């Protein structure tokens, strides 16, 4: 072999390694898409599920909420465990659990069976999300890292919009069962891609897992998420409707929501105190609070939580308005929301160009500004006779902003976190976003339905509708989340009040959009504390992987200490 050919071998090997990493990113992104799409598909499929399985209103609620509560409660646990047992291994376990639960959901013959499958799905989804994030954080450096996070973040933003479209097509053209069954072939594709293209990585610590800390963490975040999500439904203090959990019913006195918050406070306090004491004693813990000593991680999580308050809140109210006020079908609504996905995916293609001129934190700010413009624009054009032509450009700008802000903010949060603790940091970052999202849904949902009820009551009063009839119409519209409006329009006896209901629900959707924009303004201000967000890309030594080198590993694939790595207590 010639000297030139011999010299070319390392370059070809490097190019092959680069291609392999990017194919691995594709597999990781599809895994993220799997859990994001599934959460939105179910919302579209619920009416068909109710008709087929005869679900009660309580069962309908738990089909949607059981997944969310388990998902939010265990994100931190699985992110930390992934550092111990291997991130690729945890991702594979999560995909298998999620797909197996999807198959159970697809063949479910009762509401109880479907809820059980959704709970298992929640565990699988919580294993997947922070693990994909930590794999991206560990596998890419420099400008490539920004591009990789852009792909990861745009997948989340885009799939939120693609889910309703895919769900509408599957449920109307085939069956609601395919909304879950579609996960099986996708899961097989993910497993094959991860095995072929994603390398194993793990942190240094492989000690015992803090089971008691994990349980305390799960109780803390589950009760917090429950309280934030269900406050409007059951009452923030006094019970407004019975709370049913299987055969057990909570039907009088105080609402379960303040009780849940009290449990959150107690469990969270015990978790924090216990963690600090075990850390001081050198014992294993689920999470070590020294990560909050990293400025970018601490401030970035605060910013991420605030941004999440408003970032996806409009996705709650906009489909309801499009279908119940403007009269679009579920599939047509999905097509309109596709503009958000196109904008989000388009943003990922621009990150490489922007990254040459702007820091990661600056890109985050550009993205949030675009989100504010898009969502405020929606607030300005929303009305009972708005055309989709006015909606689509606003959604595109909003999606473009999500594609920039979500991904790069995630990168800023983790930029200075030691790679060996990526799962730990990713789990907390995902949890912060999830709690922020739950709080945003709670607030925006309250704004939407409270405003709709007040505006409708006032409008009906101006028409001279008697108080009893007025109350019945308001309750019907609010309790159905606007679903009663088409029925009002179709009934000759109630047709005169339908325009008032449409106007009221449009006003409420507009106010929800402006509220979301206000949260994003606060999030923009919070990003001013992030600095440049360049971290290890500029002058930070870090671990070998952080410097773009291959870390030293043991035979089991464990990252070994490096002399230049920062000390990790």
Protein Blocks (a to p, Z undefined) as FASTA:
>chain_A
ZZklmmmmmmmmmmmmmmmmmmmmmmmmmmmmmmmmmmmmmmmmmmmmmmmnopafklmm
mmmmmmmmmmmmmmmmmmmmmmmnopklmmmmmmmmmmmmmmmmmmpcbfklmmmmmmmm
mmmmmmmmmmmmmmmmmmpgcjllmmmmmmmmmmmmmmmmmmmmmmmmmmmmmcmklmmm
mmmmmmmmmmmmmmmmmccdddfblcdcdfklmmmmmmmmmmmmmmmmmmmmnopkbccb
dcdehjbccfehjdfklmmmmmmmmmmmmmmmmmmmmmmnopacfbdcklmmpmklmmmm
mmmmmmmmmmmmmmmmmmmmmmmmnopafklmmmmmmmmmmmmmmmmmmmmmmmmmpcfk
lmmmmmmmmmmmmmmmmmmmgcfkbcfklmmmmmmmmmmmmmmmmmmmmmmmmmmgcfkl
mmmmmmmmmmmmmmmmmmmmmmmmmmmmmmmmmmmmmmmmmnopafklmmmmmmmmmmnn
omlmmmmmmpmklmmmmmmmmmmmmmmmmmmmmmmmmmmmmmmmmmmmnononmmmnopa
bjmklnopacdddfkopacddfkbccdZZ
